[in-house]
Amino acid sequence: MTRPRIAYAGMTHLGLCSAIAAAAQGFVTLGFDTDARMIGRIAAADLPVREPGLDDLLRKHRDHIDFSADATALRACDLVYVAPDVPTDGNGVSDLSGISTLLDVVLANTRDDAVIVILSQVPPGFTRARQRPGRIILYQVETLVFARAVERATKPERFILGCLDPDAQLPAAWQSFLESFGCPLLPMRLESAELAKISINCALAASVTIANTLAELCERVGADWAEIAPALKLDARIGPHAYLAPGLGLAGGNIERDLATVMRLSDELGTDAGMIRAIVANSAHRKDWALRELHEALLAKTPQARIGVLGLAYKENTHSVKNSAALALIAQLAAWPVRAFDPAVPASAAQHPDLTAASSALEAAHDVDALAIMTPWPEFRELAPADLARLMRGRLVLDPYRVLDAAAARAAGLDHRTLGARAS
């Protein structure tokens, strides 16, 4: 058969990265969004998201992809993914109004024989409730991971597919597109696929929480979690890719949303979600690690302290600050002046009455009593502890992700504190 024409509706993070990956796969692709200004930016190669390798991938395959704010362009497409990012509030509750509106636009402007697939994260029951007479709406689990979107979109490990009838043949356009990636296809009923994504994130959250719980214990008993984690990864029941790096709680919004969904459904349906609630509580506890260390080592005895913060994004290689531990820390330091720097996020993203925006990591360290490295950006790993010691007024460095070389930090006379090990 002739290769299908592919479209992605919604040019935010998920849709944009997925559309460019489809073009890289050799398919004629359309990126559609109702926001004409956003489409103009993207068409001019001014991408609204930060992802390693995404700009280069678009340049390399620009001849396979067009961008448009004209919904009638969708009529030329055989397979249309509805793929806007679904925003969440502070409690992890999804706002589904945007995807519902966009789905209406897609249905009104596509052929009756076009295959419509929801790619965005939605709760169980969403896709079935949107079925229309004479149209079939399918679901596919998205695999987006911030800062690894190109890898995940171009080299998927499997496709989880939500179908009205899991035993029926997949629509030809959908099957042709998916098979081009050469990975397993896992068809299942719509609700199973919607819950599969949530299940994956719950398992990841459990793994992160185990690492955080035991890493905190290491800090008290004198063990080192960095020595223990490799032993777990060599256990076939856990594996080399397990989420075992301790961190400052869950962030980014996606996992938190899925935990909130499980708790809400559990309340509605009368099932037990005690473990999920424990994960949420542990995440909130771990997010305050830096604040506890600052009060214990400095703020209780140095009321005029100045604090430097490196990193505002919730993780490296992204501009997202959703549930950022750094922003939460800065908000709780209102009584102390703060100097902050992030390579991708402006300091204005933080809420603080006395915040100075530094132009570099070293400037953020200048004349501060404590430095908190809250995001493990690659460039922060190039920092020399001796340079930090020379610039800082105090000696305390909070380095939860072990960005600095611990031995070099000790040699420079720094009070270097990290997750999963007793303070040096």
N, C-alpha and C positions, 0 to 999 in steps of 0.2 A: 504494500500500500504506500501511497504518497506520505511522506513524513508530515505529521500534524503540525499545524501552527499553534503555538502556545501563547497564552496571555497570563499575566499576573496582575490582579487588581489590588491596589494598595501599595504605594511605593515608599512605605516606611521600612524599617530594618529587615523584617522577614521577607516581604514581597520583593524589595529591591535586590537583596542578595540572591534570592531564589531565581529571579528573572535573569540576572546576569549569568548565573550558573547554567540555566537552560540554554542561553545563547552560546555559552562555552561548550555545550554538548553538541552544538551544530544545528540546533533547531531555530527556525525563524520565530522570533519572540517579540511580544509587545508588553511594555510596561505601562500600565494605565493607572491614573489617579485623577480624582475630581479636582484636585488642587493644581490649577494651571501654573501657579508660581513655582511649586515644587517640581513639576514636570520640566519647566524651563531651566531650573538649576541643574537637574539631572542630565538633561539633553546637552547642557554646556559642560558636562563632566565635573560639576561642582556637587559632589555627592553629599547628602545630608547625614550620612552615617560614617563612622570611623571603623574600618575593618582592615586588618593587614592583608594586602594583596588584592583588595577589591577594585581599586582604581586601575591597577595594571590589568586585571582580568577584563574589565570593561573596555579598556583601550584595545586590547588584543582581539576582542570579539565584537567590536562596535558595529561591524557590517551585518551582524545577525540580529540586532535588536533595535527597535524603535520605541520611543516614549511618546505618550499622548494623553491629553486631558479630554479628548473627544470620545465619548462612550460608544459612538457608532462604529469606531474602529474595531470594537470587539466582535462585530458580526463576521469578520474574516477569519476568526479563530475557532479551532476545533476543540481545544481543551483550555478551560479558563479556571485558574486558581484564584480563589478569593482569599487574600493573604495580608490584610492589614495587621499591624501590631494591635493587640487588645490591651488597652491601659487598665491598670489596677489602682485602687485607692490605698490608703495607708494600712488598711486591714486585709489587703490581698484580695479584695472583691473586684471582679472583672466588670468593666463597663462594656456591655455588648451592643450598645446602640449604634456605634459606628460600623461594626461589621454587618449588622442587620440592614442598615441603610445601604451600604455598599453592595450587599447581596441583591437587594431590590434593583439597584442600578444595573448590575450584571445580568440579572434575569430579564430585564426589560430591553436589553440591547444585544442579546446573543441569539443565535439560531436555536430552534427547538431541538436540533440534533447535537448541539454543542454539549460537551461533557463539562459539568460544573463541579468543582472540588473545593471544599472548604479546607484551607491549610492552617488557618489561625487556631490558636488554643481556645477551645470552647468547652463548656461543661457537658457531661453526659446528658443526652436528650436534645441538645441544641439542633443538631443536623436533622434528626427525624422530624422535629417540630417545624422545620422550614421547608419540607417537601411541598411541591406545587403540582397541580394536575397537569399531566403531559410533560413534566420535567423530572429529572432525577438529579438529586444533589448528593454527592459523595463526600467522604472525609478522608484526609490523609494527615498523619501525625507529622508535625514539623520537627526538624532536628537542629534548629538554630541554637548555637552557643555563642554568646557575645565574645568577640575577639578570636573566634575560630570559625566564623560563619562561612568563609570561602572553602575551607577544608571540609566542613560538614555538608555543604551544598553540592560540592563537586565530587566528593568521594563518600557517599552515604554508605552506612554499614548494612542497612535494610530499609525497606519501606513498609510501614504499618498502614493498612488501607481499611477504611470503614465503608462497608457495602450494605445495601438493603438485603441482598442475598449473598452471603460469603461463598456459596458453592457455585454461583453463576459465573460465566465468563466475564472478565473485565471488559468494559468498553474498549474498542480497538485503539482509539487515539490515546487513551490513558495507558493501556498496556504497552503500546509501542514506545511511548515516551519513557516509562519507568524501566522497561527492559534494556534501554540503551545504557543504563548505568551499571548493569551487570551485577546487581546485588539481589539478595532474596526478597521476594514479595510475600507479605503476610496479610492476606485478606481476612477480615472478621466482621462481625456485625457492627453497626455504627456506634452503639454505646460502648462496645468493648474497645474499639479504637480510641474513642474519646477518653475512656478511663485508662487506657494503656499509657498514654503520655503522663497522666497524673501518677500512675503507679511507678513509672520510671523515676520521676522526680521525688516521690516519697522514698524510694530505695536509696537514691543519691543523698537525700537529706539525712536518712538514718546513718549512712556511712560517714558523712561529715560530722554528725553529732557524736558518733562513737569516737572518732578521731579527736574531736574537741574535748570530750569528757575525759579520755585517757591522757591526752596531752596536758590537761590541767593537773591531773594527778601526778604526772611526771614532774611538773614544776614544784610540787610539794615534797616528793620523796627522793629527788635527786636522780631520777632516771632521765633519759633523753628520747623523746618520741621519734626523732630522726633516725635513731638506731633501731627502733622497734618496727616502724612502718615497713621497711624492706622485708622483714620476716613475714609480715602479713601478705605482702604482695607476691611472695613465693609460694603461698598456700593456694592450691588450685581451686579451693572453694571460695576464695576471695579474689585473687587475680592481680596481674600487674597493672591494670588500669583503674584499680579501685580508688575512690575518692577518700584518701587517707591523709591529706595534708590539712593540718589544723588551720583554722581561720577565725575571723572575727564575726562569727555568726553567718547566717544566710543572708544574701543580698541579691540585687538584680531584679527582683519582683516575680520571676517565673516560678521558682520553687515555692516561694511564700504563697503565691496565688493558689497553687495546687494543694498545699497543706490547708489553706483556708477553705477550699472547695470540699475537701474530705471532711473537715470538721462540720461544715454547714450541712452536707448531705447526711452525715452521721446523726446530727441533731434532728434533722427532718425525718429520718427513717428509723431511728431508735437503735443504731449500732454503736459499738464502742470505738472511740478514737483516742483512747488514753495515750497510746504511744505517740501519736501525731502531736497531741497537745504537749507532751514532754519534749518533743523535738523543738517546738516553737518556744517553749520556756527556756530550753538550753541555749537556743540561738540568741535570745534576748540577753541572757546572762553573759555569754561569751562576747557579745558586741561591746560590752562595757569593760573589757579587759584593760584597754589602754587607759581609761579614766581611773580605774582602780589602781593601776601601777603608778600613775602620775600623783594621785593623792597620797599613796603610801610612801613614795620615794622623794616627793618634792613639795607638793602644794600645801601639805599640812604644816610644813616648817618654813616655807618660803612664800609668803603671801604676795610678794611683788614679782613673782616669776613671769618670765616670757616664754611662750611655747611656739615651736616651729612644727608645721605639719607638711609632710611630703606625700602628695597623692590625695585627690578628692574623688576620683572615679571609684566605683564599687569594686572594680578589678582592673588589671592592666590591659592595655590595648583597646580600650573602649572609652567613649565619652559619657556613658550612662552613669548616673549617680543614684539610681533607684535604691533606696534603703542603704545608702553608703554608710559604712561605719565611720569614715572620716568626717562626714558632715554631722553625724550624730555626736561625735566627740567634740567637734568645734562648737556646736550649739550648747553643749554642757560646760564650756569653758568661757562663758560670758564675762566672768569676773577677772579674766586674765587676758592680756594682749596676745594676739596670735599672728604669726607670719605663715603664709601658705603658698604652696606651688604645686601645680599639676601640669603635665605636658599637653593635656587635651581639654581640661575643664577650667574655666575662668574662676578665680577666687570668689567672684560675686555669687557663685552658686551656693556658698555657705552663708548661714545666718549668724552674724556676730557683730556686736557693737564696736569692736576695736580690732578690725582685721586688716592686715597689710598684705597686699598681693605682691609676692616676690617674683622676680623675672627668671629665677633659676633655682635649682635645688640648693646650691651653695649659698645663695642670697637668703633663702629661707632659714638656713642654719645660723646666719650671722647674729651673734650676740644673744642667742636664746639660752635658756636654762635647761630646756629639754627639747628633744627632737623626736617626733613620732612619724615613722615611715609607714603610712597607712595603706598604701597601694604598691604592690611589687612591680612597678614599671621597670623594664629592662635597663633603662639608662640610670636608674638609681643603683643598680648593681655595680656600676663603674665608679661609684663614689669611694674615695679613699678615706677610711676612718681617721687617719692622721689629719687630713684636711678639715674634716668636721670638727675634730678636737681643737684645732687651731682657731676656727671661726666661732665656736660656741663659747658662751659664758659659763655654762654648766657642763656636767658630764653625762647626764642621763639620755640614753637613746633607746627608744622603744621600737623594736624591729620584729613585729610578729611573724613576718613571712621569711625571716632569715635572709634578707637582701644583702647585708654586709657580711664580710668574713669575720666570724666571731673572734678568732685568734688575733687578727689585726686590730679589731675594736678594743680588745683587752690590752694589747700592746700600746695602743694610743691613749690608754688611761680612761676609756669610756666605761660607764656603767651600762653595759649592753644587755637588754632584756628581750627575750623572744618567747614565742609560744612553744610549749612542750619541753622546756628545759629550765632548770633552776637559774635564777639570776646570777650572772658572773660577778 
